[in-house]
Amino acid sequence: MKTLTRLMLSLVAITTLVILDPLGPVRSSAFTPNTAMSSALALAAEKTEPLDLNTASGDQLKALPGIGDAYSEKIITPYKRKDELVQKKIIPQPTYDKIKDQIVAKQK
């Protein structure tokens, strides 16, 4: 009888933990709000249209990884190809590598 009581108390405790902390079993040192946000942003970037460098606003450019105020101000100019960002030394190669799949340089 004591074993059954202990088992039931354990089940109640586990159920309570799952209800109060639904991410408990998933949570690990690798799961943090920052990694979750990065993953969500990466998925959103994959599912959206690429950002056109020639029509993007400064705020849209700043939403790209590694692009802040300084780079967004330098980027706002017409481009024939997106790789001109590196060729013209507007942004460094590592930054370009982060955003190259999220941008295009459409011609009118």
N, C-alpha and C positions, 0 to 999 in steps of 0.2 A: 504494500500500500504506500509506503514511503517513497519507493521508486517511482510509482505512478504520479504521486504528488509532485516530486521533483521534476519529472518530465513535463508535467502540465505547466508548472511555474516557469520552466525553461522556455517552453513554447510561447507562453504569454509574454515573457521578456523579449524574445526574439521578434515576435509580432509587433510589439510596442516599438522596438527600435526601428523596424522597417517602416512602420507608419510614421513615426516622428522624424526619421532620417532616411527618406527613400533612396538616396544615393549612397547610403552606407556600404552596401556590398560592392558598388562600383568605385567608390572613392579609394584612391591610392595616392602615393607621392607624385605620380605622374599626372593626376587629375587636379587641376587648379582652375580657378575662374579664368586666369589668363590663357591657359592652353585651350580651355573650352571656347573662349572668345576667338582665339586665333583660328581654331578649327572651324567655327561658325563663319568667320570672315572668309576663310579659304573656300568653303563650300559655296558661299554666296557669290564669290568672285568667279567660280567656275560656271555658275548657272546664269550669270548676267552677261549682257553684251559687253564686248571690250570698250573701254573708254577711248574716245577719239581725242587725240592730243590737240588737234586743230580747232576743236569746238569746246573743249572742257573748261570749266571754270576753275579758279584757284582752289575752291573748297573741294571740288571733285578730285582734283589732283592730290590734295592733301590726304584724301581718304586712302590713297594707295600706300602700301607698306614702304617705309623708308623715305617717303616724300613729306617734307614739312614746309614751312613758310618759305625758306630760302630757295629750295629746289622748285617749288610750285611757281614762284615768281620768275625763275630763270627759264622754266619750261614754256611759259606762255609766249609762243612765237610759232609761225607755220613750219611744218615739217613735211618733207616728201616721204620719208621712211622713219619708222620708229627708232631704228638703230642709230639715227643721227643724234639722239640724246647722248650717246657715248662718244660717237665720232667727233662731235662738236664740244665735248667735255662739259656738257650740261650737268650730267650725273655720272657717278662712278659705275664701273662695270658690275660690281656686286648688287648695287641698288637696281640697276637695269635688269639683272637676272631675276630679281624678285618680282618685277612688274611686267616683264615683256609679254607674258601670256594674257595680261589684263588690259593691254593698250593696243591701239591701232593709230595710223596716221592716214586718214581718208583724204582723198583729193576731191575738190569740188568739181 
